[in-house]
């Protein structure tokens, strides 16, 4: 009886907190970070649909003795799937969707179905702004490489945070630097959630009051034929030029085609709602599971968070400067504020452009104009990811 009680006590998480391989204080720090993310998701409403699953995944993986996730199973040159299936925990099995690149692509199908590409089709020049907003990706990549703390693969994964696109960051990182997935995913989604705080000061610094008050002319109507041809054409062009970007861009365009073709309404609603919600839960909880104490509490994590902020800020700056240049070249017909929407965070970045514009002129409506660069940013970040994957993958 005494031996049974002793065995039970030794098997508890409390006992393993002090006898396990991970120092107890590191575990407590990670549990506190998980609690902070829960607070930010529920109370502050910072991207709750993703931040809450990430927080719970972090909680589950750091509770001593749970054995729900083993990052070591997935880090080597190849994955022993028999080991995962027979000895893995629940989150190991769900993580296969991340490791195999399934979840990010399914998310992109949902994003494509939920996004209106009409502003980009109506104003193709928006593609230039979306391209300019990828500047932060390559600046942060260079900074990470020059720091001497990261390999080329890791630097590429950090740089993609500048695209402000969580699924893209996850797809690149799970391929190039799986050990950094937790830190990079949390940084990427945190900065996406903080767009209303990060972007406005940069927008006001770069633009003048007169520029912020510019009213843009109404967008031209777009025919149904254009809406249908656009996703097919973009898929073909990107596939021929940057094949490594095809999984993301192809899924994005497929989702949009389901929405605009007019004959697949049921499928469009399914990917926008049921599919998107299910994959979001699985993606968030498994990404959070990668943030174990031993893997997360490192100097590298702090550098990733700093470099991620630099990447995101410079991407915002790049989009604004591109739009500012276009404003000059068009004789003041383009409001530079829409340049901040060139990052990939749809539609949050476009809403911020609208909000800052209306602070100067309450009657100015920039939302639809900003959606053009915003959609272009989604395509641009996917292409940037394809370039990095083709070089380092």
Secondary structure, DSSP 4 states (H G I P E B T S, - for coil): -HHHHHHHHHHSHHHHHHHSSS-HHHHHHHHHHHHHHHHHHHTS-SSHHHHHHHHHHHHHHHSTT-----GGGGTSSS--HHHHHHH--HHHHHHHHHHTTHHHHHHHHHHHHH---HHHHH-TTHHHHHHHTTHHHHHHHHHHHHTTSS-HHHHHHHHGGGG--HHHHHHHHHHH-GGGHHHHHHHHHHHHHTHHHHHHHHHHHHS-HHHHTPPPPPPPP--HHHHHHHHHHHHHHHHHH-GGGHHHHHHHHHHHHHHHSSS-HHHHHHIIIIIHHHHHHHHHHHHHHT--HHHHSSHHHHHHHHHHHHHHHHHHHHHHHHHHHHHHHTTS-S-GGGGGGGSS-TTHHHHHHHHHHHHH-TT---HHHHHHHHHHHHHHHHHHHHHHHHHH-
